[in-house]
Amino acid sequence: QPEFVVASMSAAVAAVAGKKFQLVTQGYKNYCQLWIADVALAGDGKTPQMSFIMRPVVELDNEIETAYAAQYSTWEQGDHRTPPPECPAYIIYDATPEARDVALHDNPNGAIMYVDEISQMLADFGRYNPAGEVERWLTIFSNGCIKIKRKTQRTINIPDACCSIYGGTQPGTLARVFGKPEFLNRGFFGRWLWVWPPSMQRTYAGGHAPSRDTTCNWRQIIRNLAKHPGAGAFTLSPDAEMTYGEWWDEIESRRTSLPPSDLMREVYGKITIHALRWALITQLMTGKGDEKAIGEEVMSYTIQCMEYFLHTAEKVVKTLLQATKDTPHRITDAVAIRHLADAHPVLARRGGMTRLADVLGVTPQYVSGVLRKDDVKH
């Protein structure tokens, strides 16, 4: 699917470009940062394409981690008078807050959360503080500052935090994963770009696999961006600025015509930010990194891509709404906790609460709070 290929390429460029490049418009910095979700049925072939395009970034990470292991071994055998070496990897595989924050600290340029199934990443939110985790990710999307002080560990300070996200999900899990209140009610949903092509019959690639030259060229593009020391600010050319401004006005008109409760209103509110980031990534991906003015051609292409993402966002919203209609009698987490604890008293104990929280995707503290309220009533 060409949509998956373009999404994967954009995610790979965002991973290695990060904050090295910025597009400045009206005083605001726009970095190479995207949150992309590929939506497809199991077996539709999204994972192989993701893996192939992301392979050069994975190779770079393997080299970085090998060098880090050698440096750390040398440091460990020393007198520890200097701080331990850092591992400036591009890819974050561990979705826990601690792992993410350390990775972003070690690589000030930014990184990418690359997961095969986004559902697993979001499921980990419930193991900590779902609302707090969403707020932290919203800060990252806006490239805000993250500062963490812990008594037993080093202070982590990440100015202009930058972290892309790329992974896949299935239509049947959309409502279960993204339909949670903490994702829908806090602006988290509207910050995603959805890649959702129509399901198609696959054909055997045979001799139509990417050529060796194509593979080598793509690998070199990624390595060149990784080695690039960074560039000054990019701007929009006058023609690109005019094209973007006209489209921005149209998007704002569409947004304000929707009721406040419409999820698409939130999507329209963020799509103009995505457009600037996408245009910057496209400029780099097409070998125009030395041209500091992004032209009208790149901006027109970008707008076409954004219109596609608006269309797919509407498909996702319809899927979420349909799931709500199909489950009108869905019990709440609190009711489920009470029923399960009554039927299996062992779940009301400390260890049982943790297991129950994992199953329902909530925190152990929430489970404890529900059961405590019941004890007070009785």
Secondary structure as UniProt FT lines:
FT   HELIX           2..17
FT   TURN            18..19
FT   STRAND          22..25
FT   TURN            26..27
FT   STRAND          28..31
FT   STRAND          35..39
FT   TURN            42..43
FT   HELIX           46..76
FT   STRAND          91..92
FT   HELIX           97..106
FT   TURN            108..109
FT   STRAND          111..117
FT   HELIX           118..123
FT   HELIX           124..127
FT   HELIX           130..141
FT   TURN            142..143
FT   STRAND          146..148
FT   STRAND          156..158
FT   TURN            159..160
FT   STRAND          163..169
FT   HELIX           171..178
FT   HELIX           181..184
FT   TURN            185..187
FT   HELIX           189..191
FT   STRAND          193..195
FT   HELIX           206..208
FT   HELIX           212..227
FT   STRAND          233..236
FT   HELIX           238..256
FT   TURN            260..261
FT   HELIX           263..285
FT   TURN            286..287
FT   TURN            289..290
FT   STRAND          293..294
FT   HELIX           296..326
FT   TURN            328..329
FT   HELIX           333..343
FT   HELIX           345..348
FT   HELIX           350..360
FT   HELIX           364..377
//
